[in-house]
Amino acid sequence: MDAQRERFVSGAVERKIAKPTADAIFDACAKFAEYGFNKSHSAPYAMLSYQTAWLKANYPVEFLAASMTLDKSNTDKLAEFCNEARRLNIKVLPPSVQTSGADFEPAECKGEPAIRYALSAIKGVGESHARSLAAINGIAEISAVGQSATPAFRDLSHFAAKLNPREINKRTLESLAAAGAFDDLEPNRARVHAAAESILAAAHRREAEQLAGQSVLFGGESADAIALPKAEPWPLNERLRREFDSVGFFLSGHPLDAYAAILARLRVQPWAMFVARSSRAPLPDGSLPRCSTVTKGEPSRARRWGSSSSRISPANMKQSCFRKAQSIPRSLEKGASVLVGLQAAIEGEDVRARIVSVEPLDVAASRIGKGLRVVLRDENPLAEIARRLRGPGDGDVSLILLTGSGRSK
């Protein structure tokens, strides 16, 4: 740095900057360099980067399982890891009281590598609850790679017979049911959810028998059949909504899966692509539509706007998005699928999104084939477009012209 001082100061003076000011600026740079270019820091960071990259390249299942365990309380991170696992063709298996442990574990699914979802990562299931369940299903004693050859539980009655009611409560059972952890025993999640009290009652009876010294005539475990209440299976949207509430993101499916073909025709961009494009260059308001499912919808006060606003939180977006209340339909309830137009803003290293338009997805889908939206970078094609558009028709044509500043008009 000392060797660069004369060059820096002389160059600054040539550009009409006072020498004391140039010296002060250089002193600030030199002080930062004492840490910013510290070899004792950069060398260990480089080594750690190399080690983690090597582990991910050679042991991707184990690496991702360990990373997910480390961040199992951060649902945003877990969603990113799940997407990365799918990109690497690693299946993320849903949680199961039969085979899941307290942590994320490497597994196999039809001979292919997979990751078994951790019970402790389910909302409402604490670390102690997950350890207790792992102990009774035998996962705590099974190696990370191997899986038990025989199921831990025959049915819900057998599960209740092994359950310690002093370590598991009703809310935990309901969260497990909503997340699909009992699907191997009873695929109707609504019935298991409604039977939470019955399962606990059977577990308490079993514990009372043991304390009283009672046993089954021929030994073994008492497993009185639990009468599951009659309940219609949750509709797909409700099932996924409850799964989202308990897991923190959509795991077994997504409400928008049924719209895949429509979204392709609407040219909807995934959130990751929106962030990537926004990071490279400024984008016009509403030029990038994104489809999502509303996970929160409530009145709010947004200081940025200085007026009453409505707040909606689309699934998997990094933050809530604000817009003036009068331009957001009141019909947007929690669970609604919507098409949103986003305006991007760069704040430091983060991409912030502000909603500039919101429309129910069904309404947007009904217009497919009845209109056209064209984005132009300059005015040259306008004459040719006008010539080709002459003639009868009932569709709406929207032309968006990008200006030099990246805005639209």
Stockholm file with secondary structure:
# STOCKHOLM 1.0

chainA/1-409         MDAQRERFVSGAVERKIAKPTADAIFDACAKFAEYGFNKSHSAPYAMLSYQTAWLKANYPVEFLAASMTLDKSNTDKLAEFCNEARRLNIKVLPPSVQTSGADFEPAECKGEPAIRYALSAIKGVGESHARSLAAINGIAEISAVGQSATPAFRDLSHFAAKLNPREINKRTLESLAAAGAFDDLEPNRARVHAAAESILAAAHRREAEQLAGQSVLFGGESADAIALPKAEPWPLNERLRREFDSVGFFLSGHPLDAYAAILARLRVQPWAMFVARSSRAPLPDGSLPRCSTVTKGEPSRARRWGSSSSRISPANMKQSCFRKAQSIPRSLEKGASVLVGLQAAIEGEDVRARIVSVEPLDVAASRIGKGLRVVLRDENPLAEIARRLRGPGDGDVSLILLTGSGRSK
#=GR chainA/1-409 SS CHHHHHHHHHHHHHTTCCHHHHHHHHHHHHHHHHHHTCHHHHHHHHHHHHHHHHHHHHCHHHHHHHHHHHTTTCHHHHHHHHHHHHHTTCEEECCCTTTCCSSCEEEEETTEEEEECCGGGSTTCCHHHHHHHHHHHTGGGSCSSCCCSSCSCSSHHHHHHHCCTTTCCHHHHHHHHHHTTTTTTCSCHHHHHHTHHHHHHHHHHHHHHHHTTCCCTTSSCCCCCCCCCCCCCCCHHHHHHHHHHHHSSCCSCCTTGGGHHHHHHTTCCCHHHHHHHHHHSCCCTTCEEEEEEEEEEEEEEETTTTEEEEEEEETTCSSCEEEEGGGSCTTCCTTCEEEEEEEEEEETTEEEEEEEEEEEHHHHHHTTTSEEEEEESSSTTHHHHHHHHCSCCCCEEEEEEBCTTSCBC
#=GC SS_cons         CHHHHHHHHHHHHHTTCCHHHHHHHHHHHHHHHHHHTCHHHHHHHHHHHHHHHHHHHHCHHHHHHHHHHHTTTCHHHHHHHHHHHHHTTCEEECCCTTTCCSSCEEEEETTEEEEECCGGGSTTCCHHHHHHHHHHHTGGGSCSSCCCSSCSCSSHHHHHHHCCTTTCCHHHHHHHHHHTTTTTTCSCHHHHHHTHHHHHHHHHHHHHHHHTTCCCTTSSCCCCCCCCCCCCCCCHHHHHHHHHHHHSSCCSCCTTGGGHHHHHHTTCCCHHHHHHHHHHSCCCTTCEEEEEEEEEEEEEEETTTTEEEEEEEETTCSSCEEEEGGGSCTTCCTTCEEEEEEEEEEETTEEEEEEEEEEEHHHHHHTTTSEEEEEESSSTTHHHHHHHHCSCCCCEEEEEEBCTTSCBC
//
